């Protein structure tokens, strides 16, 4: 199994809204860290799939219409996978659309995502959220 497989599976599951499949890509002790100044970084780090589900994914689902995380390029560096891509969606409270670049750094161990670090265009997201 390539270390890109769980990363690709995570993006595919998230795109379908299949949270059980998304969580299945993660190690039981995953350490998930949102970018500094990102709206969901307030509880960093998230440890374990349930913390990611409730602290990040559920909040995104509640806040955004059509939220998507699209990986445009994957860079395979062995147990480190880097994804370059963009977010899009419409913030429900303001009705403003967002498109923001990201870099995701995944650490894969034994076929599961063991760690995640997000780097993101926080300004692009903040502009959609501002009233």
C-alpha positions in Angstrom: 0.0 0.0 0.0 1.3 3.4 -0.9 1.2 6.1 1.8 -0.8 8.3 -0.6 -3.7 5.8 -0.4 -5.1 6.8 3.0 -4.7 10.5 2.1 -6.6 10.1 -1.1 -9.2 8.0 0.7 -9.7 10.8 3.3 -10.3 13.4 0.6 -12.7 11.1 -1.3 -14.7 10.3 1.9 -14.8 13.9 2.9 -16.1 14.9 -0.5 -18.9 12.4 -0.3 -19.8 13.4 3.3 -18.9 9.8 4.4 -17.5 10.6 7.9 -17.1 6.9 9.0 -14.9 6.3 5.9 -13.0 9.5 6.6 -12.4 8.5 10.2 -11.3 5.0 9.2 -8.2 6.6 7.4 -7.0 7.9 10.7 -4.8 6.2 13.4 -6.6 6.0 16.8 -4.1 8.5 18.2 -4.0 10.9 15.3 -2.8 14.4 16.1 -4.6 16.9 13.9 -3.5 20.5 13.9 -5.3 23.3 12.2 -3.3 26.3 10.9 -2.7 29.2 13.4 -5.4 31.8 13.1 -7.8 29.4 11.3 -11.3 29.4 12.7 -11.1 25.8 13.9 -7.6 26.1 15.5 -9.1 27.1 18.8 -9.0 23.6 20.2 -5.6 22.5 18.7 -4.4 19.9 18.7 -7.2 17.4 18.1 -6.2 14.0 19.3 -8.1 11.0 18.0 -10.6 10.6 15.2 -13.6 11.6 17.4 -12.0 14.9 18.3 -11.4 15.6 14.6 -15.0 14.7 13.8 -16.6 16.9 16.5 -14.0 19.7 16.6 -13.4 20.2 12.9 -15.6 18.3 10.5 -18.9 18.8 12.3 -18.2 22.5 12.8 -17.4 22.9 9.1 -20.6 21.2 8.2 -22.5 23.5 10.4 -20.8 26.7 9.2 -20.5 26.2 5.4 -22.6 25.3 2.4 -20.8 23.3 -0.2 -17.5 23.2 1.7 -14.9 21.3 -0.3 -11.2 20.5 0.2 -9.8 19.8 -3.2 -6.3 18.4 -3.5 -4.7 19.6 -6.7 -1.3 17.9 -6.2 0.1 15.3 -3.9 3.8 15.1 -3.1 4.9 11.7 -1.9 7.9 11.9 0.4 7.7 8.5 1.9 5.9 8.6 5.3 5.2 12.3 4.7 2.6 13.3 2.1 2.1 16.9 1.2 -1.2 18.0 -0.5 -1.5 21.3 -2.3 -5.0 22.4 -3.0 -7.8 24.8 -2.2 -10.9 25.1 -0.1 -14.2 26.4 -1.4 -17.7 26.9 0.0 -20.2 29.6 1.1 -20.2 30.7 4.7 -23.8 30.2 5.9 -23.9 33.2 8.3 -22.8 35.7 5.6 -23.7 34.1 2.3 -20.2 34.9 1.1 -18.2 32.5 -1.0 -14.7 31.4 -0.2 -11.8 30.0 -2.2 -8.6 29.6 -0.2 -5.3 27.8 -0.9 -4.0 25.2 1.5 -1.0 22.9 2.1 -1.7 19.8 4.1 1.1 17.8 5.6 0.2 14.2 6.5 2.3 11.7 8.4 1.4 8.2 7.5 2.2 5.2 9.7 1.1 1.6 9.2 -1.4 2.6 6.5 -3.1 5.2 8.6 -2.9 8.9 8.9 -1.0 9.5 12.2 -0.6 13.3 12.0 -2.0 16.2 10.1 -0.8 19.8 9.9 -2.8 22.4 8.0 -1.4 25.5 6.4 -4.1 27.7 4.9 -5.0 31.1 3.5 -6.6 32.3 6.7 -7.4 35.7 5.2 -9.4 34.2 2.4 -11.5 32.3 4.9 -11.8 35.2 7.3 -13.2 37.5 4.5 -16.0 35.0 3.8 -16.8 34.9 7.5 -16.8 38.7 8.2 -20.0 40.5 8.4 
